[in-house]
Amino acid sequence: MKRIFTILVADKNKNVRDFLHRELAAEGYEVVVARDGSQILSEIDREDGLDLLVFDLEMPDTDSSKIFEKAQNRQPPLPVIVHTFLTEEAERDSSLNKGEVYIEKSGNIDHLKAAIADMLKEFYLDRPVDTWPAGVAGKK
């Protein structure tokens, strides 16, 4: 059976969650949303699996260190993209933490889409080609 990529999008703003859900689904991804930290933590261990987490650090009921820890301790580890308005965080050197990328929120989500495609290529090279959405062109 064909297994497409599943992305968890977590943001405190319902409009942002809905927008990212719509945009990423249009790229061919299965998208699940969470509105707070407790939902993120429960979704990380969902039975049918997640391939990537996109979340904003400024979410209610969120201890980002617990989220990062749970994502890294999961087998296999869950790659994380922090999508934030916090410029200081967005400029952080993510090379220090494999599996984490920081992208600053803006009106254009092309950088986010590119980061998602790059992260999926890096972590899931063994995934059969027919499971790759059109948005992940140029699979290595």
N, C-alpha and C positions, 0 to 999 in steps of 0.2 A: 504494500500500500504506500502511496506517495505521502511523504512527511514534509510538510512545509515548515518554514521557520515560525516559531511563536515568540512574540515580543511582549513583555509586560511594560506598559506605559503607566507611570505613576506621577501624578501632578495634583496639587491642591485645587487648581482651577479647572472646573468642569469643562469650560470652553476649550482650554488647552488640551485636556484629555480627549475630548470629542474630535478636535481638529487633527491631532496626531493619529488617533484611531483611523479616521477617514483617509488621511494621506498615506499612512503606512499600509493600510488594507488595499488601497489602490495600487501600491507597489507589489502586491502579491503576498504580503505577510499575514499570518493570523495574529490578531492583536487582542490582548487582554488588558483591562484597565484597573487601576487601584487608586483610591482617593486619600489613603493615609498609610502610615507606617505599618500598622497591624495587618492591613490587607496585603502589603508588599511581602511581609514575612510569611504569611500563610500561602501566598501564591508561589513563592520561590520553590516550595516543595510539592507543587501540584502534581498529581499522578500522571498526567499526560505530558508533562515536561515543558520547560521554558528554555529558550535558546539565548535570550538577551533581556536585560533589564535597562530601561531608560527611565530615570527619575530625577526629580528636582529635590535638592537638599532642603528647601524651605517648605516641607510638608508637615501637616499636623501629626502629632502622635508618632514622631519619627526620631529614632536614634540611628543616625547614619552609620555609626560604627557597628551596630548590630546587623544592619543590612549588608554592609560590606563583608563582615565576618561570615554571615550565613551564606552569602553568594560564593565566597572563596572556599568555604568548607564543604559545599555541595559537591557531589560527584556526578558528572564532571563539574568543575567550577563554572559558575555563571558569569559571563562577561557583563560589565556594567558601563553604561554611558550616563554620566551626570549631566543633565540638561538644565542649566541654571542661569539666572540673571546675575549671580554673584561673580563679577569679573575676576576677582582674586582667585576664586576656585577654578574658573574656566581657564586661567592662565597657568594653573598648576602643572608641574611636570609629571605627566601620567606614566612616563617610562619607568618611574620608580615602582609602580604597582601594576604588574602585568594583569590585563583584564579590566583596566579602568581607563576611561577616556572622559575628558571634561569638554563640553561644548557649551558656549554661551548662547542663551536664547536670543533670537532676533526675529524680525518679521519674515525672514527667508529661511526655510528649513533644509535647504540644499546641503548645508554643512552637516546637519544631523543625519540626513539620508546617506550621505557619503560615509560618515563615521560608522553608521550601522552596517553598511555593505562591507566596509573594510574589516570591522570587528568580526562579522560572520565569516568572511573569507579566512581570517587568521585562525579562528577557533574551530571551524567546521570543514576543513579541506576534504575530509573523508566522506562528506555527505554526497550522495549521488547527484549528478548534474541536473536531472529532471526535477529535483526538489528546490532548485535555486530560482527565486523570483526574477522577473525581468529586471528589477531594480538593482540586482547584484550582477550586473554585466561584467564580463571579463574575469570570471572565476579562474583562479590560479590552478 
